Amino acid sequence: MKPALDWMDLEPERYEFRALPMHQFALGRRDFVKIFGAGLAVFAVVKKTAAMQETAPGPHGFHTEELPKDIGAWLHIGEDGKVTGFVGKAEIGQNVRTSLSQTLADELGVPFESVHLVLADTALTPFDAGTFGSRSTPTMTPQLRKMAAAARSILIERAAKQWSVSPDKLAAADAKVSDPTSGKSLSYAELVREDIGKETPPPDEHTKPAALWTIAGKPIPKVDARAFVTGSHRYSTDLRPEGMLYGKVLRPPSFGATIASYDDAAAKAMADVVIVRDADFVGAAAPTAAAAEAALAKIQVQWKEVPQISGKDIFAYLKKNAEPSKDERFRKAKGTVSDGLEKAAHKLESSYTVAYIAHAPLEPRAALAQWNGGKLTVWMGTQRPFAVRDDLADLFHIAEKDVRVIVPDTGSAYGGKHTSDAGLEAARIARATSGRPVKLIWTRQEEFTWAYFRPAGVIEVKSGVAADGKLTAWEFHNYHSGMSAIETPYDVANQLTQYHQVPLVLRSGSYRGLAATANHFARETQMDALARAVSMDPVQFRLTNLSDARMKAVIEAAAKAFGWPKSKSEAGQGFGMAAGYEKGSYVATFAEVFVDPKTKKVRVTKLVEAFECGAVVNPDGLKNQVVGAMIQGMGGALFEVIQFENGRITNPHFASYRVPRFRDVPEIETILLDRKDIPSAGAGETPIMAIAPAIGNAYYDATSIRLTSLPLLPSTS
């Protein structure tokens, strides 16, 4: 069985998938001899370019592997009745541990409490390309159900053989197989004394339809919730094995800077300190983090810096440096835009911009690395443990089988923990410590500076609408931000959609929703302006131009819950809405804002969002995903922006990088549309997409001022 994922399926804005690792380590003489044998060798050190982000021509660090077909690779039923599932996905706050446990328990017919999941461990779980793209539920739910259904069938057949009855006369539930006629029963524990792990499911194995779910579909509390609430859960930052040292890295003053001169004699003279230099990488290990920092402070180093683009020039740069592409995925056309514009009663041409923003996870990057007899184990919070394994094996010239990456349940990521940065750094320092483990935790400033960002972008839209409110033309160009959700869901006969690649400036990559946040902002803001141009209600205008019944349903559900249309009760009040679909799910968001007539400060007072992603596996977990996305989306909408000048991030702290605070959270209502007739889709990305345009449209309703840049109000405090 091959993974249902290919490099060509990935959105181009996942820049980090094509990027080289953050560090390139030199191949030492001992390593060279180990790999190639003794002899005469000439070593060449390859320096990084001055670019902030260096990319390989292909999908570096991304590949697929043949997935195991045998049941035992995915689940194990113990003689004590406990069920263990094995999944390569990571738990990063999205509650996939709970929903996948529900899936296994439901299909296998065992109590939920008897299921335990092993997640994201390259030594124990099947290969997984990574936890991204809202793929965990749509890919792992059917996979686990197929394996569980096959296991259940085998157990029924075993019981039928013992009782000499037809298998179709038996029932499996509550961890046992029963014969309703005779009243006999055998527990799964009794039936698995002969291992079923090497069995493979038939290709036509049937699983339970969502309408028959009894455990899945229920609001079961989060697995290990008490541990997270009480602080007893151990993140990567909490691991402290015996003999552990703390690692720190000497960071350059700006992106692309290289070492011009270096003297570490004073640092090496310190007691209990290990200093590592590998090309432009410099690290220290010591019994305390403070001692490691003190050692780095003693190193005499001069850096060669290079000129960099600054934030004030970024949008002009993106337009000027767009690269022509022959990739057919980047350009979609239907009809003729010029013909559509000729038929339009109203034409509108607009330009939108989105700033770089940071992921800002509560848990910064952290890793613990230990070498043992040429083998390497790394514990770290990552969304792609197998890709990290590959990077480690490649950079340290060892076999993949000699690298193990373990992911403790991680403190958020939002698409920002796909790369191997902290793991590589901890492992490189640990290689010099004679087997002692090294833990490295990025500071908040390092997280804001050296992690990758959601890419900035420029979006240009040209559109036309007839007097009756029907769209006649739609032309949409995205520069750099990305292709996710770039195509319009609305019915328009004449349209052109194009994505334009641009060389990277800041290190960029995936962010929750990818470019869908930018593309929805531009599209839904433009739709609001078109509705007003023909004097139509914004909801009715969208419904007039829609044939997609699922998108209509979320708009109508959210509008009803919000009480649309609303009458204003005071000056400064405004209402707005936006909608869209992506990754197999649909969203509609309605916003109420208040803009102070004197100070012009904006406050979001209410958000209502309807969301539909097929059959719901865990309503509570899904609601938490949706609400969390709405609050996070407020940050990108109103005030989040990375500021940079000549290769330096100038606001690398929460004190200067504004994120939503408790006082910003408005009244929130979530409506979940449970479609048991549609396969479950993921929910990690889509709920965030319509927040910014809904708020922006409400702002226009309150002020008659159309904002076309994200963040909408960068000066909001």
Sequence and secondary structure as in RCSB ss.txt:
>XXXX:A:sequence
MKPALDWMDLEPERYEFRALPMHQFALGRRDFVKIFGAGLAVFAVVKKTAAMQETAPGPHGFHTEELPKDIGAWL
HIGEDGKVTGFVGKAEIGQNVRTSLSQTLADELGVPFESVHLVLADTALTPFDAGTFGSRSTPTMTPQLRKMAAA
ARSILIERAAKQWSVSPDKLAAADAKVSDPTSGKSLSYAELVREDIGKETPPPDEHTKPAALWTIAGKPIPKVDA
RAFVTGSHRYSTDLRPEGMLYGKVLRPPSFGATIASYDDAAAKAMADVVIVRDADFVGAAAPTAAAAEAALAKIQ
VQWKEVPQISGKDIFAYLKKNAEPSKDERFRKAKGTVSDGLEKAAHKLESSYTVAYIAHAPLEPRAALAQWNGGK
LTVWMGTQRPFAVRDDLADLFHIAEKDVRVIVPDTGSAYGGKHTSDAGLEAARIARATSGRPVKLIWTRQEEFTW
AYFRPAGVIEVKSGVAADGKLTAWEFHNYHSGMSAIETPYDVANQLTQYHQVPLVLRSGSYRGLAATANHFARET
QMDALARAVSMDPVQFRLTNLSDARMKAVIEAAAKAFGWPKSKSEAGQGFGMAAGYEKGSYVATFAEVFVDPKTK
KVRVTKLVEAFECGAVVNPDGLKNQVVGAMIQGMGGALFEVIQFENGRITNPHFASYRVPRFRDVPEIETILLDR
KDIPSAGAGETPIMAIAPAIGNAYYDATSIRLTSLPLLPSTS
>XXXX:A:secstr
   S  GGGS TT GGGTB  S      HHHHHHHH SS          SSSS B SS TT        SGGGTE
EE TTS EEEEE    SSS HHHHHHHHHHHHHT  GGGEEEEESBTTTS     S TT IIIIIHHHHHHHHHH
HHHHHHHHHHHHHTS GGG EEETTEEE TTT  EEEHHHHTSS  TT    TT     GGG SSTTS    TTH
HHHHHT S  GGG   TT EEEEE   SSTT EEEEEE HHHHTSTT EEEEETTEEEEEESSHHHHHHHHHT E
EEEE      GGGHHHHHHHT B    GGGEEEES HHHHHHT SEEEEEEEEE  B    SS  EEEEEEETTE
EEEEE  S HHHHHHHHHHHHT  GGGEEEE    S  TT   S HHHHHHHHHHTTTTT  EEEE  HHHHHHH
S BB  EEEEEEEEE TTS EEEEEEEEESS  TT S  S  SSEEEEEEB   SS B   TTTTHHHHHHHHHH
HHHHHHHHTT  HHHHHHHT   HHHHHHHHHHHHHHTSS    STTEEEEEEEEEETTEEEEEEEEEEE TTT 
 EEEEEEEEEEE SS S HHHHHHHHHHHHHHHHHHHHT    EETTEES  STTTS    GGG  EEEEEEE  
TTS     SSGGGTTHHHHHHHHHHHHHS    EESS TT  
